[in-house]
């Protein structure tokens, strides 16, 4: 019974971390859109803080959640770098998952148009 609670807690934690990381990713992308207009302002300081928070959350999501999802230990610290590797060099279901996550969840919001 305790194992069930631990698994349920891990699933809830994973979903919440994933959602929070995605929201911070969207905020980080939004700050890149406004980069030129915020030079030297308080908004630039906030953008740097959001960027640092996005890096920390991406690392946590990569290590704590995607290690289980991808069934492998991470070679990269950031989730985007790991997904990029799987998209370009991977095979099978990991490549399909990385391509899907990039195309649906990441690329449309990145100012450059391609995140991974």
Backbone as JSON, one array per atom type, in Angstrom:
{
  "sequence": "XXXXXXXXXXXXXXXXXXXXXXXXXXXXXXXXXXXXXXXXXXXXXXXXXXXXXXXXXXXXXXXXXXXXXXXXXXXXXXXXXXXXXXXXXXXXXXXXXXXXXXXXXXXXXXXXXXXX",
  "N": [[0.82, -1.2, 0.0], [1.94, 1.22, 0.76], [3.79, 1.53, -1.27], [2.12, 2.06, -3.42], [1.15, 4.6, -2.74], [3.55, 6.02, -2.88], [4.18, 5.77, -5.61], [1.94, 7.05, -6.74], [2.31, 9.6, -5.65], [4.73, 10.28, -6.91], [3.87, 10.38, -9.58], [2.0, 12.5, -9.5], [3.72, 14.58, -8.66], [5.44, 14.61, -10.89], [3.72, 15.38, -13.01], [2.94, 17.93, -12.12], [5.45, 19.23, -12.01], [6.18, 19.09, -14.71], [4.13, 20.65, -15.9], [4.57, 23.15, -14.61], [7.16, 23.68, -15.48], [6.74, 23.94, -18.22], [5.14, 26.25, -18.3], [6.96, 28.13, -17.31], [8.83, 27.91, -19.36], [7.31, 28.99, -21.49], [7.1, 31.62, -20.55], [9.8, 32.31, -20.59], [10.32, 32.17, -23.34], [8.67, 34.26, -24.16], [10.02, 36.41, -23.04], [12.23, 36.46, -24.66], [11.12, 37.28, -27.05], [10.62, 39.94, -26.49], [13.11, 40.98, -26.1], [14.77, 43.02, -27.39], [13.44, 45.39, -26.78], [13.64, 45.71, -24.06], [16.12, 46.29, -23.04], [18.34, 47.17, -20.49], [16.41, 47.68, -18.54], [14.11, 47.14, -15.77], [12.61, 45.01, -16.52], [14.39, 43.5, -17.98], [16.01, 42.43, -15.98], [14.11, 40.8, -14.73], [13.62, 39.06, -16.83], [16.09, 37.74, -16.99], [16.04, 36.4, -14.55], [13.82, 34.7, -14.94], [14.86, 33.16, -17.02], [16.98, 31.83, -15.72], [15.5, 30.37, -13.87], [14.08, 28.75, -15.63], [16.14, 27.16, -16.64], [16.95, 25.72, -14.35], [14.57, 24.35, -13.74], [14.2, 22.86, -16.09], [16.4, 21.17, -15.95], [15.79, 19.73, -13.61], [13.39, 18.48, -14.44], [14.39, 16.96, -16.54], [16.16, 15.18, -15.22], [14.68, 14.03, -13.05], [12.16, 13.25, -14.08], [12.16, 12.64, -16.9], [14.12, 10.73, -17.04], [12.85, 8.45, -16.19], [10.72, 8.33, -18.05], [12.04, 8.1, -20.55], [13.54, 5.9, -20.07], [16.34, 5.82, -19.55], [19.52, 6.98, -18.35], [20.34, 10.45, -18.05], [22.45, 12.12, -20.41], [22.86, 14.69, -20.89], [22.43, 17.94, -19.38], [20.23, 19.66, -19.71], [16.8, 19.33, -20.64], [15.92, 19.99, -23.23], [18.23, 19.73, -24.79], [18.71, 17.02, -24.54], [16.35, 15.97, -25.74], [16.74, 16.98, -28.27], [18.99, 15.53, -29.1], [17.89, 12.95, -29.2], [15.99, 13.37, -31.17], [17.54, 13.89, -33.45], [19.52, 11.84, -33.56], [18.39, 9.58, -32.55], [16.44, 6.51, -32.49], [13.45, 4.76, -33.26], [10.92, 4.65, -30.7], [11.8, 6.65, -28.91], [12.85, 8.65, -30.55], [10.52, 9.34, -31.96], [8.94, 10.3, -29.85], [10.5, 12.51, -28.97], [10.44, 14.08, -31.31], [7.69, 14.6, -31.49], [7.22, 16.02, -29.05], [8.83, 18.25, -29.5], [7.69, 19.35, -31.87], [4.98, 19.85, -31.16], [4.87, 20.92, -28.49], [7.1, 22.59, -27.98], [8.52, 23.9, -30.21], [6.56, 25.69, -31.53], [6.44, 27.9, -29.85], [8.92, 28.96, -29.52], [11.0, 31.7, -30.24], [12.74, 31.47, -32.43], [11.53, 29.54, -33.9], [12.26, 26.9, -34.02], [12.92, 24.77, -31.55], [14.09, 22.38, -30.67]],
  "CA": [[0.0, 0.0, 0.0], [2.84, 2.37, 0.8], [4.37, 1.66, -2.61], [1.11, 2.71, -4.25], [1.18, 6.02, -2.4], [4.8, 6.58, -3.41], [4.04, 5.87, -7.07], [0.96, 8.11, -7.0], [2.97, 10.87, -5.34], [5.7, 10.57, -7.97], [3.12, 10.75, -10.78], [1.48, 13.85, -9.28], [4.88, 15.46, -8.69], [5.93, 14.68, -12.27], [2.77, 16.17, -13.79], [3.03, 19.32, -11.68], [6.74, 19.76, -12.45], [6.11, 19.24, -16.16], [3.27, 21.81, -16.18], [5.24, 24.36, -14.16], [8.3, 23.91, -16.37], [6.24, 24.42, -19.49], [4.7, 27.64, -18.11], [8.19, 28.94, -17.22], [9.37, 27.91, -20.72], [6.54, 29.98, -22.25], [7.51, 32.95, -20.07], [11.16, 32.53, -21.09], [10.2, 32.47, -24.77], [8.08, 35.59, -24.27], [11.04, 37.42, -22.75], [13.1, 36.56, -25.84], [10.41, 38.08, -28.05], [10.7, 41.34, -26.1], [14.5, 41.25, -25.75], [15.29, 44.3, -27.89], [12.74, 46.53, -26.18], [13.79, 45.76, -22.6], [17.54, 46.48, -22.66], [18.63, 48.12, -19.43], [15.24, 47.97, -17.71], [13.77, 46.15, -14.75], [12.11, 43.84, -17.24], [15.54, 42.68, -18.36], [16.38, 41.66, -14.78], [13.09, 39.77, -14.57], [13.86, 38.08, -17.9], [17.24, 36.92, -16.59], [15.57, 35.52, -13.47], [12.97, 33.68, -15.56], [15.75, 32.27, -17.76], [17.68, 30.96, -14.75], [14.5, 29.46, -13.33], [13.8, 27.77, -16.69], [17.27, 26.23, -16.7], [16.87, 24.84, -13.18], [13.4, 23.48, -13.86], [14.47, 21.93, -17.18], [17.33, 20.17, -15.43], [15.03, 18.87, -12.69], [12.47, 17.68, -15.23], [15.21, 16.02, -17.28], [16.73, 14.15, -14.35], [13.71, 13.35, -12.2], [10.98, 12.72, -14.77], [12.45, 12.04, -18.2], [14.92, 9.52, -16.85], [11.88, 7.36, -16.11], [9.95, 8.27, -19.3], [12.89, 7.62, -21.65], [14.21, 4.68, -19.62], [17.79, 5.95, -19.68], [20.12, 8.06, -17.57], [20.63, 11.58, -18.93], [23.82, 12.47, -20.77], [22.83, 16.14, -20.95], [21.77, 18.5, -18.2], [18.95, 20.26, -20.08], [15.88, 18.45, -21.34], [15.9, 20.33, -24.65], [19.42, 19.14, -25.41], [18.47, 15.58, -24.58], [15.35, 15.71, -26.77], [17.38, 17.28, -29.56], [19.83, 14.37, -29.44], [17.02, 11.85, -29.59], [15.33, 13.71, -32.43], [18.49, 13.82, -34.56], [20.31, 10.61, -33.6], [17.66, 8.47, -31.96], [15.69, 5.57, -33.32], [12.28, 4.17, -32.61], [9.95, 5.42, -29.93], [12.41, 7.84, -28.3], [12.91, 9.67, -31.61], [9.15, 9.79, -32.21], [8.52, 11.11, -28.7], [11.23, 13.78, -29.02], [9.91, 14.85, -32.44], [6.35, 15.05, -31.1], [7.32, 17.06, -28.02], [9.36, 19.45, -30.14], [6.75, 19.92, -32.85], [3.71, 20.28, -30.56], [4.97, 21.62, -27.22], [8.23, 23.51, -27.83], [8.85, 24.72, -31.39], [5.65, 26.79, -31.86], [6.57, 29.03, -28.93], [10.29, 29.45, -29.55], [11.12, 32.82, -31.18], [13.43, 31.06, -33.66], [10.66, 28.63, -34.62], [12.7, 25.52, -33.82], [13.58, 24.7, -30.25], [14.97, 21.2, -30.61]],
  "C": [[0.86, 1.26, 0.0], [3.46, 2.61, -0.57], [3.4, 2.36, -3.55], [1.07, 4.21, -3.99], [2.43, 6.7, -2.95], [4.72, 6.76, -4.92], [3.07, 6.98, -7.43], [1.56, 9.48, -6.73], [3.97, 11.26, -6.4], [5.0, 11.02, -9.25], [2.59, 12.18, -10.65], [2.61, 14.87, -9.33], [5.37, 15.67, -10.12], [5.03, 15.56, -13.14], [2.87, 17.65, -13.42], [4.35, 19.97, -12.12], [6.75, 20.01, -13.95], [5.29, 20.48, -16.52], [3.96, 23.11, -15.78], [6.43, 24.7, -15.06], [7.84, 24.45, -17.7], [5.78, 25.88, -19.4], [5.93, 28.56, -18.03], [8.87, 29.01, -18.59], [8.65, 28.94, -21.58], [6.93, 31.4, -21.84], [8.91, 33.29, -20.58], [11.14, 32.88, -22.58], [9.63, 33.88, -24.97], [9.11, 36.67, -23.99], [12.02, 37.54, -23.91], [12.45, 37.37, -26.95], [10.59, 39.57, -27.76], [12.13, 41.79, -25.8], [14.98, 42.64, -26.15], [14.68, 45.5, -27.19], [12.99, 46.68, -24.68], [15.23, 45.98, -22.15], [17.67, 47.55, -21.58], [17.46, 48.45, -18.51], [15.08, 46.91, -16.63], [13.26, 44.87, -15.4], [13.25, 42.93, -17.68], [16.02, 41.84, -17.17], [15.39, 40.53, -14.54], [13.28, 38.67, -15.61], [15.04, 37.17, -17.56], [16.86, 35.94, -15.49], [14.72, 34.39, -14.03], [13.83, 32.68, -16.32], [16.49, 31.32, -16.83], [16.72, 29.93, -14.16], [14.16, 28.38, -14.36], [14.91, 26.74, -16.79], [17.22, 25.23, -15.55], [15.71, 23.86, -13.33], [13.57, 22.46, -14.98], [15.41, 20.82, -16.74], [16.62, 19.2, -14.49], [14.09, 17.94, -13.46], [13.24, 16.6, -16.0], [15.66, 14.85, -16.39], [15.66, 13.35, -13.61], [12.55, 12.7, -12.93], [11.36, 12.0, -16.06], [13.44, 10.89, -18.13], [14.0, 8.31, -16.82], [11.14, 7.22, -17.45], [10.78, 7.66, -20.43], [13.66, 6.35, -21.3], [15.72, 4.7, -19.86], [18.28, 7.07, -18.77], [20.48, 9.2, -18.51], [22.12, 11.75, -19.19], [23.98, 13.99, -20.8], [22.14, 16.69, -19.71], [20.39, 19.07, -18.55], [18.09, 19.28, -20.88], [15.87, 18.73, -22.84], [17.08, 19.72, -25.4], [19.26, 17.64, -25.55], [17.45, 15.22, -25.66], [15.91, 15.97, -28.17], [18.25, 16.12, -30.03], [18.97, 13.21, -29.91], [16.34, 12.12, -30.93], [16.28, 13.5, -33.61], [19.19, 12.47, -34.68], [19.55, 9.38, -33.13], [16.99, 7.59, -33.0], [14.47, 5.13, -32.54], [11.44, 5.15, -31.83], [10.53, 6.65, -29.27], [12.48, 8.98, -29.33], [11.51, 10.22, -31.9], [8.64, 10.68, -31.09], [9.2, 12.48, -28.72], [10.71, 14.67, -30.15], [8.53, 15.41, -32.1], [6.43, 16.19, -30.09], [7.86, 18.36, -28.61], [8.34, 20.13, -31.02], [5.51, 20.5, -32.19], [3.9, 21.21, -29.36], [6.06, 22.69, -27.15], [8.42, 24.45, -29.01], [7.88, 25.87, -31.67], [5.84, 28.04, -31.0], [7.97, 29.63, -28.89], [10.38, 30.57, -30.58], [11.82, 32.42, -32.49], [12.58, 30.11, -34.49], [11.05, 27.16, -34.48], [13.5, 25.45, -32.54], [14.53, 23.5, -30.14], [15.27, 20.69, -32.01]]
}
